[in-house]
Amino acid sequence: MTDKQRYALIGCGRIAPNHIAAAMNNKENLTIAAVCDLIPERMEAVLQQVPEQERGKIKRYTDYQKMLTDIHPTLVAVATESGEHAKIGMCCLQAGANVIIEKPIALSLSDTRAMIAMAEKHDVKLCACHQNRFNKSIQKIRSAVDEGRFGKMLHGAAHIRWNRGKDYYEQAPWRGTWAQDGGALMNQCIHNIDLLRWMMGGEVDEVMAYTDNLEHPYIEAEDLGMALVKFTNGAYGLIEGTTNIYPQNLEETLYLFGQDGTVKAGGKSVNIIEEWDFRDGRGDPATIKMEFCENPPNIYGFGHTPLYADMIAAIADDREPYVSAAEGLKTLELVLAIYQSAAEHRPVKLPLGNCCTLDFAGRFGK
């Protein structure tokens, strides 16, 4: 690879340090050209991890459209509030930039489809930032899926048992709103929902669900979601997601059950293999658990760096990124189907038509 990607980050909030770190870890193929945020102090804070001699060369903007015009970035990461992902993403794609969008890719199916069409029109790449797919543990589990070691997939389960209090929502008033975020399933739980869907065969036939707001009267959306998913291959999935666990995050786990294999992943960001048992007997389970274990400092894990590396390679090789926009669309659709099923008290068939979080405004009387 000869030419470095000219990189810009839009949005310097909670997840931004992981994006800047990933950019720095790929600096042989990428140059940080600019950052953008409405609050200048946030830009300075996130750039503190950049060496001082490089920091001064990075331009700061409060207007992302001016940034796009001025520096013509070739790769942009969008890490703003979720409700702005589609609008900003469309502008970046239209400007000819390749784009990584933080989860969820958008809050509307029609907006996501429009972004995919725009990326195709301008011949650029669009990546959904589901970085946990790159966890060492998840990559090992995925290899077993791809090799058919599970046999027929029977059912799987994703449990996200976390805590989010009032202070978390007061830090950023967009959180928990239908216009800019959604609730626990869309924000906190979507990574594990993505993994469950991906591992179990990808295509969803039908969803039955309940959602509720039990402990967060100051937000509009749900703090609890329970769903039963039927996949087109005949397998089933269970989803339990909540931000009501006392007094702090308890666990994030992923279970996969097949005719010939059982796997459980756990840890802060499903970064540890806790159960590994296959009928074929290949590999020592204790060795595999030890070899494919990571201990990240927080729930975001280590996945952003390999996700960036893959996106850079996808641009160079003119291929789809490992986590394509189409995959981001499917996971968004599953969460929206859960919302629709819960709101309408009925099973919901996929694919959905046009659906967005705002369709559920007023659901809990907020």
BALOBA-1460 file (C-alpha; in Angstrom, 3 decimals):
// residues 366
<rec num="1" residu="m" x="0.000" y="0.000" z="0.000"/>
<rec num="2" residu="t" x="1.630" y="3.234" z="-1.101"/>
<rec num="3" residu="d" x="-0.766" y="6.110" z="-0.357"/>
<rec num="4" residu="k" x="-1.855" y="6.755" z="3.202"/>
<rec num="5" residu="q" x="-5.544" y="7.340" z="3.860"/>
<rec num="6" residu="r" x="-6.290" y="10.927" z="4.942"/>
<rec num="7" residu="y" x="-8.395" y="10.339" z="8.058"/>
<rec num="8" residu="a" x="-10.892" y="12.503" z="9.921"/>
<rec num="9" residu="l" x="-13.020" y="11.842" z="12.997"/>
<rec num="10" residu="i" x="-16.434" y="13.486" z="13.417"/>
<rec num="11" residu="g" x="-17.657" y="13.353" z="17.009"/>
<rec num="12" residu="c" x="-15.306" y="13.425" z="20.003"/>
<rec num="13" residu="g" x="-17.443" y="11.948" z="22.768"/>
<rec num="14" residu="r" x="-17.288" y="8.767" z="24.853"/>
<rec num="15" residu="i" x="-16.132" y="6.361" z="22.115"/>
<rec num="16" residu="a" x="-13.807" y="8.791" z="20.296"/>
<rec num="17" residu="p" x="-10.600" y="7.770" z="22.148"/>
<rec num="18" residu="n" x="-10.961" y="4.240" z="20.732"/>
<rec num="19" residu="h" x="-11.190" y="5.634" z="17.207"/>
<rec num="20" residu="i" x="-8.149" y="7.868" z="17.606"/>
<rec num="21" residu="a" x="-6.208" y="4.984" z="19.163"/>
<rec num="22" residu="a" x="-7.198" y="2.735" z="16.233"/>
<rec num="23" residu="a" x="-6.071" y="5.397" z="13.774"/>
<rec num="24" residu="m" x="-2.725" y="5.731" z="15.552"/>
<rec num="25" residu="n" x="-2.304" y="1.945" z="15.603"/>
<rec num="26" residu="n" x="-2.701" y="1.959" z="11.817"/>
<rec num="27" residu="k" x="-0.490" y="4.995" z="11.202"/>
<rec num="28" residu="e" x="1.632" y="3.228" z="8.595"/>
<rec num="29" residu="n" x="-1.402" y="3.393" z="6.288"/>
<rec num="30" residu="l" x="-3.305" y="6.338" z="7.706"/>
<rec num="31" residu="t" x="-2.691" y="9.981" z="8.619"/>
<rec num="32" residu="i" x="-4.934" y="11.779" z="11.125"/>
<rec num="33" residu="a" x="-5.767" y="14.974" z="9.229"/>
<rec num="34" residu="a" x="-8.648" y="16.438" z="11.238"/>
<rec num="35" residu="v" x="-11.145" y="16.071" z="14.052"/>
<rec num="36" residu="c" x="-14.538" y="17.697" z="14.337"/>
<rec num="37" residu="d" x="-16.869" y="18.393" z="17.237"/>
<rec num="38" residu="l" x="-19.248" y="21.163" z="18.255"/>
<rec num="39" residu="i" x="-17.359" y="21.489" z="21.565"/>
<rec num="40" residu="p" x="-13.662" y="22.428" z="21.064"/>
<rec num="41" residu="e" x="-12.658" y="21.108" z="24.492"/>
<rec num="42" residu="r" x="-13.688" y="17.608" z="23.472"/>
<rec num="43" residu="m" x="-11.368" y="17.712" z="20.475"/>
<rec num="44" residu="e" x="-8.452" y="18.735" z="22.652"/>
<rec num="45" residu="a" x="-9.240" y="16.029" z="25.194"/>
<rec num="46" residu="v" x="-9.358" y="13.218" z="22.639"/>
<rec num="47" residu="l" x="-6.141" y="14.410" z="20.971"/>
<rec num="48" residu="q" x="-4.154" y="14.219" z="24.199"/>
<rec num="49" residu="q" x="-3.260" y="10.621" z="23.321"/>
<rec num="50" residu="v" x="-1.582" y="11.792" z="20.100"/>
<rec num="51" residu="p" x="2.149" y="12.653" z="20.435"/>
<rec num="52" residu="e" x="2.630" y="16.410" z="20.802"/>
<rec num="53" residu="q" x="4.707" y="16.787" z="17.630"/>
<rec num="54" residu="e" x="1.869" y="15.228" z="15.584"/>
<rec num="55" residu="r" x="-0.990" y="16.879" z="17.459"/>
<rec num="56" residu="g" x="-0.243" y="20.325" z="16.092"/>
<rec num="57" residu="k" x="-0.632" y="19.153" z="12.500"/>
<rec num="58" residu="i" x="-4.198" y="17.943" z="13.055"/>
<rec num="59" residu="k" x="-6.843" y="20.475" z="12.063"/>
<rec num="60" residu="r" x="-9.847" y="21.138" z="14.298"/>
<rec num="61" residu="y" x="-13.327" y="21.914" z="12.996"/>
<rec num="62" residu="t" x="-16.740" y="22.592" z="14.508"/>
<rec num="63" residu="d" x="-18.393" y="22.338" z="11.056"/>
<rec num="64" residu="y" x="-18.008" y="18.929" z="9.406"/>
<rec num="65" residu="q" x="-19.121" y="20.188" z="5.998"/>
<rec num="66" residu="k" x="-16.332" y="22.782" z="6.004"/>
<rec num="67" residu="m" x="-13.923" y="20.050" z="7.095"/>
<rec num="68" residu="l" x="-14.953" y="17.858" z="4.154"/>
<rec num="69" residu="t" x="-14.467" y="20.757" z="1.742"/>
<rec num="70" residu="d" x="-11.143" y="21.865" z="3.201"/>
<rec num="71" residu="i" x="-9.238" y="18.611" z="3.616"/>
<rec num="72" residu="h" x="-11.032" y="16.095" z="1.356"/>
<rec num="73" residu="p" x="-10.531" y="13.122" z="3.712"/>
<rec num="74" residu="t" x="-10.403" y="9.683" z="2.140"/>
<rec num="75" residu="l" x="-11.577" y="7.932" z="5.324"/>
<rec num="76" residu="v" x="-13.978" y="9.387" z="7.888"/>
<rec num="77" residu="a" x="-15.255" y="7.905" z="11.141"/>
<rec num="78" residu="v" x="-18.640" y="9.139" z="12.341"/>
<rec num="79" residu="a" x="-18.938" y="8.853" z="16.124"/>
<rec num="80" residu="t" x="-21.650" y="11.387" z="16.898"/>
<rec num="81" residu="e" x="-25.003" y="10.780" z="18.566"/>
<rec num="82" residu="s" x="-26.797" y="7.987" z="16.732"/>
<rec num="83" residu="g" x="-29.535" y="10.196" z="15.321"/>
<rec num="84" residu="e" x="-26.974" y="12.179" z="13.304"/>
<rec num="85" residu="h" x="-25.212" y="9.161" z="11.775"/>
<rec num="86" residu="a" x="-27.242" y="9.058" z="8.557"/>
<rec num="87" residu="k" x="-27.162" y="12.786" z="7.787"/>
<rec num="88" residu="i" x="-23.432" y="13.104" z="8.402"/>
<rec num="89" residu="g" x="-22.670" y="9.776" z="6.745"/>
<rec num="90" residu="m" x="-24.516" y="10.829" z="3.590"/>
<rec num="91" residu="c" x="-22.514" y="14.055" z="3.388"/>
<rec num="92" residu="c" x="-19.222" y="12.188" z="3.786"/>
<rec num="93" residu="l" x="-20.126" y="9.594" z="1.145"/>
<rec num="94" residu="q" x="-21.315" y="12.284" z="-1.241"/>
<rec num="95" residu="a" x="-17.956" y="14.006" z="-0.772"/>
<rec num="96" residu="g" x="-16.227" y="10.825" z="-1.934"/>
<rec num="97" residu="a" x="-14.985" y="9.639" z="1.456"/>
<rec num="98" residu="n" x="-14.977" y="6.061" z="2.700"/>
<rec num="99" residu="v" x="-16.869" y="5.906" z="5.988"/>
<rec num="100" residu="i" x="-16.862" y="3.992" z="9.270"/>
<rec num="101" residu="i" x="-20.065" y="4.635" z="11.235"/>
<rec num="102" residu="e" x="-20.355" y="3.816" z="14.924"/>
<rec num="103" residu="k" x="-23.202" y="1.558" z="15.940"/>
<rec num="104" residu="p" x="-26.041" y="1.650" z="15.186"/>
<rec num="105" residu="i" x="-25.380" y="2.514" z="11.546"/>
<rec num="106" residu="a" x="-28.522" y="4.703" z="11.662"/>
<rec num="107" residu="l" x="-31.904" y="4.806" z="13.382"/>
<rec num="108" residu="s" x="-33.943" y="4.323" z="10.219"/>
<rec num="109" residu="l" x="-33.968" y="1.528" z="7.638"/>
<rec num="110" residu="s" x="-34.667" y="3.949" z="4.795"/>
<rec num="111" residu="d" x="-31.734" y="6.163" z="5.833"/>
<rec num="112" residu="t" x="-29.425" y="3.151" z="5.958"/>
<rec num="113" residu="r" x="-30.524" y="1.959" z="2.521"/>
<rec num="114" residu="a" x="-29.947" y="5.469" z="1.187"/>
<rec num="115" residu="m" x="-26.395" y="5.473" z="2.564"/>
<rec num="116" residu="i" x="-25.683" y="2.082" z="0.984"/>
<rec num="117" residu="a" x="-26.929" y="3.414" z="-2.361"/>
<rec num="118" residu="m" x="-24.811" y="6.561" z="-1.991"/>
<rec num="119" residu="a" x="-21.688" y="4.502" z="-1.244"/>
<rec num="120" residu="e" x="-22.301" y="2.433" z="-4.387"/>
<rec num="121" residu="k" x="-22.911" y="5.553" z="-6.472"/>
<rec num="122" residu="h" x="-19.620" y="7.141" z="-5.425"/>
<rec num="123" residu="d" x="-17.684" y="3.844" z="-5.376"/>
<rec num="124" residu="v" x="-16.621" y="4.175" z="-1.743"/>
<rec num="125" residu="k" x="-16.741" y="1.783" z="1.204"/>
<rec num="126" residu="l" x="-19.184" y="1.990" z="4.115"/>
<rec num="127" residu="c" x="-18.466" y="0.052" z="7.303"/>
<rec num="128" residu="a" x="-20.704" y="-0.529" z="10.329"/>
<rec num="129" residu="c" x="-18.594" y="-0.325" z="13.491"/>
<rec num="130" residu="h" x="-19.399" y="-3.621" z="15.195"/>
<rec num="131" residu="q" x="-15.860" y="-4.016" z="16.471"/>
<rec num="132" residu="n" x="-16.545" y="-7.000" z="18.739"/>
<rec num="133" residu="r" x="-16.589" y="-9.213" z="15.649"/>
<rec num="134" residu="f" x="-12.791" y="-8.801" z="15.727"/>
<rec num="135" residu="n" x="-12.353" y="-10.063" z="19.303"/>
<rec num="136" residu="k" x="-9.919" y="-12.996" z="19.410"/>
<rec num="137" residu="s" x="-12.596" y="-15.072" z="21.135"/>
<rec num="138" residu="i" x="-15.267" y="-14.188" z="18.569"/>
<rec num="139" residu="q" x="-12.948" y="-14.855" z="15.632"/>
<rec num="140" residu="k" x="-12.169" y="-18.297" z="17.062"/>
<rec num="141" residu="i" x="-15.872" y="-19.051" z="17.540"/>
<rec num="142" residu="r" x="-16.655" y="-17.810" z="14.040"/>
<rec num="143" residu="s" x="-14.034" y="-20.143" z="12.593"/>
<rec num="144" residu="a" x="-15.878" y="-23.065" z="14.227"/>
<rec num="145" residu="v" x="-19.147" y="-21.851" z="12.668"/>
<rec num="146" residu="d" x="-17.540" y="-21.518" z="9.225"/>
<rec num="147" residu="e" x="-16.005" y="-24.991" z="9.491"/>
<rec num="148" residu="g" x="-19.408" y="-26.498" z="10.351"/>
<rec num="149" residu="r" x="-18.206" y="-27.822" z="13.691"/>
<rec num="150" residu="f" x="-21.509" y="-27.020" z="15.418"/>
<rec num="151" residu="g" x="-23.446" y="-29.168" z="12.958"/>
<rec num="152" residu="k" x="-27.036" y="-27.984" z="12.762"/>
<rec num="153" residu="m" x="-27.448" y="-24.810" z="14.829"/>
<rec num="154" residu="l" x="-30.219" y="-25.259" z="17.406"/>
<rec num="155" residu="h" x="-30.393" y="-22.103" z="19.464"/>
<rec num="156" residu="g" x="-28.311" y="-19.299" z="20.879"/>
<rec num="157" residu="a" x="-28.671" y="-16.625" z="23.535"/>
<rec num="158" residu="a" x="-27.335" y="-13.119" z="24.078"/>
<rec num="159" residu="h" x="-27.460" y="-11.693" z="27.605"/>
<rec num="160" residu="i" x="-26.459" y="-8.096" z="28.310"/>
<rec num="161" residu="r" x="-26.891" y="-7.388" z="32.024"/>
<rec num="162" residu="w" x="-25.574" y="-3.902" z="32.595"/>
<rec num="163" residu="n" x="-26.131" y="-0.790" z="34.677"/>
<rec num="164" residu="r" x="-26.704" y="2.754" z="33.463"/>
<rec num="165" residu="g" x="-27.764" y="5.423" z="35.962"/>
<rec num="166" residu="k" x="-29.106" y="8.942" z="35.758"/>
<rec num="167" residu="d" x="-25.632" y="10.470" z="35.624"/>
<rec num="168" residu="y" x="-24.901" y="8.596" z="32.385"/>
<rec num="169" residu="y" x="-27.938" y="10.105" z="30.674"/>
<rec num="170" residu="e" x="-27.303" y="13.577" z="32.083"/>
<rec num="171" residu="q" x="-23.822" y="13.569" z="30.510"/>
<rec num="172" residu="a" x="-25.448" y="13.586" z="27.060"/>
<rec num="173" residu="p" x="-29.166" y="14.484" z="26.903"/>
<rec num="174" residu="w" x="-29.584" y="12.749" z="23.512"/>
<rec num="175" residu="r" x="-29.193" y="9.368" z="25.182"/>
<rec num="176" residu="g" x="-32.383" y="7.428" z="25.665"/>
<rec num="177" residu="t" x="-34.379" y="9.577" z="23.243"/>
<rec num="178" residu="w" x="-36.240" y="8.110" z="20.271"/>
<rec num="179" residu="a" x="-34.996" y="10.824" z="17.913"/>
<rec num="180" residu="q" x="-31.300" y="10.444" z="18.686"/>
<rec num="181" residu="d" x="-30.709" y="7.065" z="20.314"/>
<rec num="182" residu="g" x="-33.327" y="4.479" z="21.240"/>
<rec num="183" residu="g" x="-32.980" y="2.503" z="24.450"/>
<rec num="184" residu="a" x="-30.884" y="-0.265" z="25.964"/>
<rec num="185" residu="l" x="-31.275" y="-2.639" z="23.014"/>
<rec num="186" residu="m" x="-30.263" y="-0.092" z="20.386"/>
<rec num="187" residu="n" x="-27.407" y="1.462" z="22.333"/>
<rec num="188" residu="q" x="-25.905" y="-0.909" z="24.903"/>
<rec num="189" residu="c" x="-27.009" y="-4.310" z="23.556"/>
<rec num="190" residu="i" x="-26.703" y="-4.004" z="19.775"/>
<rec num="191" residu="h" x="-23.151" y="-5.418" z="19.612"/>
<rec num="192" residu="n" x="-24.144" y="-8.729" z="21.185"/>
<rec num="193" residu="i" x="-27.392" y="-8.815" z="19.199"/>
<rec num="194" residu="d" x="-25.225" y="-8.445" z="16.089"/>
<rec num="195" residu="l" x="-23.012" y="-11.353" z="17.169"/>
<rec num="196" residu="l" x="-25.977" y="-13.622" z="17.875"/>
<rec num="197" residu="r" x="-27.545" y="-12.893" z="14.489"/>
<rec num="198" residu="w" x="-24.219" y="-13.352" z="12.680"/>
<rec num="199" residu="m" x="-23.355" y="-16.626" z="14.394"/>
<rec num="200" residu="m" x="-26.798" y="-18.201" z="14.091"/>
<rec num="201" residu="g" x="-27.044" y="-17.849" z="10.323"/>
<rec num="202" residu="g" x="-27.724" y="-14.174" z="9.793"/>
<rec num="203" residu="e" x="-31.227" y="-14.219" z="8.323"/>
<rec num="204" residu="v" x="-34.175" y="-13.656" z="10.651"/>
<rec num="205" residu="d" x="-37.662" y="-14.968" z="9.907"/>
<rec num="206" residu="e" x="-39.742" y="-13.753" z="12.858"/>
<rec num="207" residu="v" x="-39.449" y="-11.940" z="16.190"/>
<rec num="208" residu="m" x="-41.588" y="-11.924" z="19.338"/>
<rec num="209" residu="a" x="-40.666" y="-9.464" z="22.084"/>
<rec num="210" residu="y" x="-41.431" y="-7.401" z="25.147"/>
<rec num="211" residu="t" x="-39.760" y="-4.112" z="26.043"/>
<rec num="212" residu="d" x="-40.360" y="-1.836" z="29.014"/>
<rec num="213" residu="n" x="-39.032" y="1.099" z="30.975"/>
<rec num="214" residu="l" x="-38.893" y="-0.048" z="34.596"/>
<rec num="215" residu="e" x="-36.245" y="2.077" z="36.316"/>
<rec num="216" residu="h" x="-35.458" y="5.070" z="34.080"/>
<rec num="217" residu="p" x="-38.414" y="7.498" z="34.145"/>
<rec num="218" residu="y" x="-36.166" y="10.284" z="32.819"/>
<rec num="219" residu="i" x="-35.594" y="8.635" z="29.403"/>
<rec num="220" residu="e" x="-38.050" y="7.990" z="26.578"/>
<rec num="221" residu="a" x="-36.997" y="4.501" z="25.474"/>
<rec num="222" residu="e" x="-36.649" y="1.046" z="27.043"/>
<rec num="223" residu="d" x="-34.301" y="-0.102" z="29.782"/>
<rec num="224" residu="l" x="-35.347" y="-3.754" z="29.382"/>
<rec num="225" residu="g" x="-35.875" y="-5.916" z="26.324"/>
<rec num="226" residu="m" x="-36.686" y="-9.625" z="25.998"/>
<rec num="227" residu="a" x="-36.995" y="-11.250" z="22.571"/>
<rec num="228" residu="l" x="-37.400" y="-14.638" z="20.940"/>
<rec num="229" residu="v" x="-35.960" y="-14.800" z="17.422"/>
<rec num="230" residu="k" x="-36.694" y="-17.443" z="14.800"/>
<rec num="231" residu="f" x="-34.035" y="-17.706" z="12.093"/>
<rec num="232" residu="t" x="-34.759" y="-18.802" z="8.536"/>
<rec num="233" residu="n" x="-32.549" y="-21.881" z="9.032"/>
<rec num="234" residu="g" x="-34.868" y="-23.146" z="11.780"/>
<rec num="235" residu="a" x="-32.664" y="-22.131" z="14.715"/>
<rec num="236" residu="y" x="-33.843" y="-19.913" z="17.557"/>
<rec num="237" residu="g" x="-32.315" y="-17.057" z="19.499"/>
<rec num="238" residu="l" x="-32.965" y="-15.533" z="22.910"/>
<rec num="239" residu="i" x="-32.120" y="-11.905" z="23.652"/>
<rec num="240" residu="e" x="-32.113" y="-10.390" z="27.136"/>
<rec num="241" residu="g" x="-30.892" y="-6.828" z="27.415"/>
<rec num="242" residu="t" x="-31.131" y="-4.450" z="30.354"/>
<rec num="243" residu="t" x="-29.471" y="-1.472" z="31.993"/>
<rec num="244" residu="n" x="-31.196" y="-2.107" z="35.339"/>
<rec num="245" residu="i" x="-28.635" y="-4.388" z="37.015"/>
<rec num="246" residu="y" x="-27.688" y="-3.345" z="40.557"/>
<rec num="247" residu="p" x="-25.169" y="-1.966" z="41.341"/>
<rec num="248" residu="q" x="-22.947" y="-2.152" z="38.219"/>
<rec num="249" residu="n" x="-22.416" y="-4.051" z="34.964"/>
<rec num="250" residu="l" x="-22.682" y="-7.780" z="35.645"/>
<rec num="251" residu="e" x="-21.987" y="-9.607" z="32.388"/>
<rec num="252" residu="e" x="-22.245" y="-9.808" z="28.640"/>
<rec num="253" residu="t" x="-22.520" y="-13.387" z="27.437"/>
<rec num="254" residu="l" x="-23.137" y="-15.201" z="24.171"/>
<rec num="255" residu="y" x="-24.227" y="-18.857" z="24.053"/>
<rec num="256" residu="l" x="-24.271" y="-21.012" z="20.924"/>
<rec num="257" residu="f" x="-25.794" y="-24.495" z="20.905"/>
<rec num="258" residu="g" x="-25.564" y="-26.873" z="17.942"/>
<rec num="259" residu="q" x="-26.047" y="-30.598" z="17.430"/>
<rec num="260" residu="d" x="-22.295" y="-31.092" z="17.706"/>
<rec num="261" residu="g" x="-21.025" y="-28.176" z="19.749"/>
<rec num="262" residu="t" x="-21.563" y="-25.862" z="22.736"/>
<rec num="263" residu="v" x="-19.783" y="-22.535" z="23.215"/>
<rec num="264" residu="k" x="-20.117" y="-19.746" z="25.745"/>
<rec num="265" residu="a" x="-18.326" y="-16.401" z="25.442"/>
<rec num="266" residu="g" x="-18.277" y="-13.931" z="28.320"/>
<rec num="267" residu="g" x="-16.198" y="-11.206" z="29.911"/>
<rec num="268" residu="k" x="-16.465" y="-7.431" z="29.587"/>
<rec num="269" residu="s" x="-17.109" y="-7.528" z="25.841"/>
<rec num="270" residu="v" x="-17.541" y="-11.254" z="25.057"/>
<rec num="271" residu="n" x="-13.748" y="-11.389" z="24.979"/>
<rec num="272" residu="i" x="-13.333" y="-14.656" z="26.921"/>
<rec num="273" residu="i" x="-14.281" y="-18.193" z="25.874"/>
<rec num="274" residu="e" x="-15.817" y="-19.817" z="28.961"/>
<rec num="275" residu="e" x="-17.142" y="-23.051" z="27.424"/>
<rec num="276" residu="w" x="-15.743" y="-24.889" z="24.386"/>
<rec num="277" residu="d" x="-17.006" y="-28.405" z="23.719"/>
<rec num="278" residu="f" x="-17.240" y="-30.074" z="20.283"/>
<rec num="279" residu="r" x="-18.120" y="-33.616" z="19.325"/>
<rec num="280" residu="d" x="-15.101" y="-33.806" z="16.975"/>
<rec num="281" residu="g" x="-12.740" y="-33.386" z="19.947"/>
<rec num="282" residu="r" x="-10.330" y="-31.172" z="18.008"/>
<rec num="283" residu="g" x="-8.159" y="-28.954" z="20.156"/>
<rec num="284" residu="d" x="-7.712" y="-28.866" z="23.913"/>
<rec num="285" residu="p" x="-10.500" y="-26.719" z="25.453"/>
<rec num="286" residu="a" x="-8.257" y="-25.424" z="28.253"/>
<rec num="287" residu="t" x="-5.588" y="-24.326" z="25.761"/>
<rec num="288" residu="i" x="-8.150" y="-22.644" z="23.529"/>
<rec num="289" residu="k" x="-9.692" y="-20.771" z="26.467"/>
<rec num="290" residu="m" x="-6.265" y="-19.506" z="27.488"/>
<rec num="291" residu="e" x="-5.042" y="-18.656" z="23.970"/>
<rec num="292" residu="f" x="-8.164" y="-16.761" z="22.886"/>
<rec num="293" residu="c" x="-8.672" y="-14.698" z="26.027"/>
<rec num="294" residu="e" x="-8.354" y="-10.918" z="26.203"/>
<rec num="295" residu="n" x="-8.708" y="-8.549" z="29.145"/>
<rec num="296" residu="p" x="-9.702" y="-5.138" z="27.773"/>
<rec num="297" residu="p" x="-9.801" y="-2.129" z="30.118"/>
<rec num="298" residu="n" x="-13.468" y="-1.422" z="29.306"/>
<rec num="299" residu="i" x="-16.527" y="-2.767" z="27.477"/>
<rec num="300" residu="y" x="-15.330" y="-1.396" z="24.122"/>
<rec num="301" residu="g" x="-12.636" y="-4.054" z="23.861"/>
<rec num="302" residu="f" x="-9.731" y="-4.051" z="21.396"/>
<rec num="303" residu="g" x="-11.720" y="-4.426" z="18.183"/>
<rec num="304" residu="h" x="-11.459" y="-0.936" z="16.731"/>
<rec num="305" residu="t" x="-7.823" y="-1.354" z="15.666"/>
<rec num="306" residu="p" x="-8.379" y="-4.493" z="13.527"/>
<rec num="307" residu="l" x="-11.649" y="-3.017" z="12.207"/>
<rec num="308" residu="y" x="-9.681" y="0.005" z="10.965"/>
<rec num="309" residu="a" x="-6.999" y="-2.238" z="9.484"/>
<rec num="310" residu="d" x="-9.649" y="-4.192" z="7.615"/>
<rec num="311" residu="m" x="-11.309" y="-1.024" z="6.319"/>
<rec num="312" residu="i" x="-7.973" y="0.293" z="5.036"/>
<rec num="313" residu="a" x="-7.361" y="-3.043" z="3.290"/>
<rec num="314" residu="a" x="-10.900" y="-3.039" z="1.857"/>
<rec num="315" residu="i" x="-10.247" y="0.349" z="0.274"/>
<rec num="316" residu="a" x="-6.901" y="-0.789" z="-1.136"/>
<rec num="317" residu="d" x="-8.260" y="-4.106" z="-2.440"/>
<rec num="318" residu="d" x="-11.598" y="-2.678" z="-3.625"/>
<rec num="319" residu="r" x="-13.696" y="-5.135" z="-1.620"/>
<rec num="320" residu="e" x="-16.443" y="-4.899" z="0.965"/>
<rec num="321" residu="p" x="-15.270" y="-4.350" z="4.560"/>
<rec num="322" residu="y" x="-15.548" y="-7.318" z="6.926"/>
<rec num="323" residu="v" x="-18.464" y="-5.607" z="8.690"/>
<rec num="324" residu="s" x="-20.325" y="-4.181" z="5.715"/>
<rec num="325" residu="a" x="-23.129" y="-1.643" z="5.765"/>
<rec num="326" residu="a" x="-25.470" y="-4.434" z="4.686"/>
<rec num="327" residu="e" x="-24.591" y="-6.273" z="7.905"/>
<rec num="328" residu="g" x="-25.224" y="-3.108" z="9.917"/>
<rec num="329" residu="l" x="-28.607" y="-2.824" z="8.221"/>
<rec num="330" residu="k" x="-29.578" y="-6.383" z="9.169"/>
<rec num="331" residu="t" x="-28.727" y="-5.839" z="12.822"/>
<rec num="332" residu="l" x="-30.562" y="-2.504" z="12.911"/>
<rec num="333" residu="e" x="-33.569" y="-4.231" z="11.339"/>
<rec num="334" residu="l" x="-33.566" y="-6.908" z="14.048"/>
<rec num="335" residu="v" x="-33.611" y="-4.320" z="16.857"/>
<rec num="336" residu="l" x="-36.396" y="-2.367" z="15.128"/>
<rec num="337" residu="a" x="-38.359" y="-5.610" z="14.677"/>
<rec num="338" residu="i" x="-38.059" y="-6.203" z="18.430"/>
<rec num="339" residu="y" x="-39.385" y="-2.694" z="19.052"/>
<rec num="340" residu="q" x="-42.268" y="-3.245" z="16.644"/>
<rec num="341" residu="s" x="-43.214" y="-6.618" z="18.108"/>
<rec num="342" residu="a" x="-43.240" y="-5.219" z="21.634"/>
<rec num="343" residu="a" x="-45.220" y="-2.130" z="20.645"/>
<rec num="344" residu="e" x="-47.834" y="-4.054" z="18.671"/>
<rec num="345" residu="h" x="-47.993" y="-7.142" z="20.947"/>
<rec num="346" residu="r" x="-47.587" y="-9.588" z="18.077"/>
<rec num="347" residu="p" x="-44.989" y="-11.615" z="16.193"/>
<rec num="348" residu="v" x="-43.258" y="-9.570" z="13.465"/>
<rec num="349" residu="k" x="-42.041" y="-11.058" z="10.200"/>
<rec num="350" residu="l" x="-38.882" y="-9.853" z="8.485"/>
<rec num="351" residu="p" x="-37.891" y="-8.170" z="6.267"/>
<rec num="352" residu="l" x="-39.440" y="-4.928" z="7.494"/>
<rec num="353" residu="g" x="-40.488" y="-2.026" z="5.316"/>
<rec num="354" residu="n" x="-39.478" y="1.471" z="6.370"/>
<rec num="355" residu="c" x="-39.131" y="1.547" z="10.157"/>
<rec num="356" residu="c" x="-37.292" y="3.879" z="12.537"/>
<rec num="357" residu="t" x="-36.993" y="4.558" z="16.245"/>
<rec num="358" residu="l" x="-39.291" y="7.592" z="15.987"/>
<rec num="359" residu="d" x="-42.130" y="5.208" z="15.101"/>
<rec num="360" residu="f" x="-42.150" y="4.283" z="18.791"/>
<rec num="361" residu="a" x="-42.180" y="7.794" z="20.281"/>
<rec num="362" residu="g" x="-44.469" y="7.971" z="23.304"/>
<rec num="363" residu="r" x="-44.279" y="4.204" z="23.814"/>
<rec num="364" residu="f" x="-43.691" y="4.558" z="27.567"/>
<rec num="365" residu="g" x="-45.568" y="7.795" z="28.087"/>
<rec num="366" residu="k" x="-42.428" y="9.956" z="28.033"/>
